Amino acid sequence: MARTPPHPEVSQFGLQQVLEALVDPVRRSIVTQLDASGEDIKCGDFDIPVSKSTATHHFNVLREAGLIRQYYVGTSRMNTLRRADMDEAFPGLLDALTTSRARATPPPSG
C-alpha cells in the first residue's frame, strides 16, 4: 500500500495560502521546474540552493497550499504539479508564473 501525505481538495484551496506559498523564490523555482519538466520529480532531483531539511519545509508548504501532489515510489518521494486543479481554482495563475521570463530568473542563493 502506498504512503501518501494528505492533500487539500480543490474546494479547500485558498488564494492567500497559494500566494504565500509562491512568494518564496525557492518554492517558485520548484513549481517552474515541475512545469518545465512535464514529469514528476523526486525531491532530491530539484536544482534548489537549500539544505534537505529546508527543502522538506518548502515541499510541505507547496503541498499544503495544493500546488503539488506528493507520493512515494519505493523510498523516493515524488512530486507532481497540480496544474489542472490550480487552473480550475485560479485560472491563469500558473500560466502567469511559468512564463519564459519567470523560468529564466534563477532563485537567489542563500
C-alpha positions in Angstrom: 0.0 0.0 0.0 1.4 3.4 -1.0 2.2 6.0 1.6 0.7 9.3 0.6 0.7 12.5 2.7 -2.6 14.5 3.0 -3.5 16.9 0.2 -6.3 19.5 0.1 -9.2 19.2 -2.2 -9.7 21.8 -4.9 -12.6 23.3 -2.9 -10.2 23.8 0.0 -7.6 25.9 -1.9 -7.2 29.4 -0.6 -5.8 32.2 -2.7 -4.0 33.7 0.3 -2.3 30.4 1.1 -1.3 29.8 -2.6 0.1 33.3 -2.9 2.0 33.0 0.3 3.5 29.7 -0.9 4.5 31.3 -4.2 6.1 34.4 -2.7 9.3 32.4 -1.9 11.7 32.2 -4.8 12.8 28.6 -3.9 9.2 27.4 -4.0 8.5 29.3 -7.3 11.6 27.5 -8.7 10.2 24.1 -7.6 6.9 24.9 -9.4 8.5 26.2 -12.5 10.9 23.1 -12.6 7.9 20.8 -12.3 6.0 22.7 -15.1 9.1 22.7 -17.4 9.8 19.0 -16.9 6.3 17.8 -17.7 7.2 14.8 -15.5 7.1 14.0 -11.8 10.4 14.8 -10.0 12.0 13.2 -6.9 12.6 15.6 -4.0 16.3 15.2 -4.3 16.4 15.9 -8.1 15.4 19.6 -7.9 18.0 22.2 -8.5 17.5 24.3 -5.4 20.1 26.0 -3.2 18.9 24.8 0.2 19.6 22.0 2.6 17.5 18.8 2.6 15.6 19.9 5.8 14.8 23.3 4.3 13.7 21.7 1.0 11.3 19.5 3.0 9.8 22.6 4.5 9.3 24.1 1.1 7.7 20.9 -0.3 5.3 20.8 2.7 4.2 24.4 2.1 3.6 23.8 -1.6 1.7 20.5 -0.8 -0.4 22.1 1.9 -1.3 25.0 -0.4 -2.4 22.5 -3.1 0.2 23.4 -5.6 1.9 19.9 -5.7 0.9 16.4 -5.0 3.4 14.0 -3.4 3.5 10.2 -3.4 6.1 7.5 -2.9 7.7 5.2 -5.4 9.8 2.9 -3.2 11.7 5.2 -0.9 11.6 8.2 -3.2 9.0 10.9 -2.6 7.8 12.1 -6.0 6.3 15.5 -6.7 3.8 16.4 -9.4 2.4 19.9 -10.2 -1.4 20.0 -9.7 -1.8 22.2 -12.8 -5.4 21.1 -13.7 -6.5 21.6 -10.1 -4.9 25.1 -9.9 -6.3 26.1 -13.3 -9.7 25.1 -12.0 -9.4 27.1 -8.8 -7.4 30.0 -10.1 -7.4 30.2 -13.9 -4.3 31.8 -15.3 -2.3 31.9 -12.1 0.2 29.2 -13.0 0.4 30.5 -16.6 1.5 33.9 -15.3 4.1 32.3 -13.0 5.6 29.9 -15.5 6.2 32.2 -18.5 9.6 32.0 -20.1 10.6 35.1 -18.2 9.8 33.5 -14.9 11.7 30.4 -15.8 14.8 32.4 -16.8 15.0 34.0 -13.4 17.1 31.9 -11.0 16.3 31.8 -7.3 18.6 33.8 -5.1 21.2 31.7 -3.3 21.2 31.6 0.5 
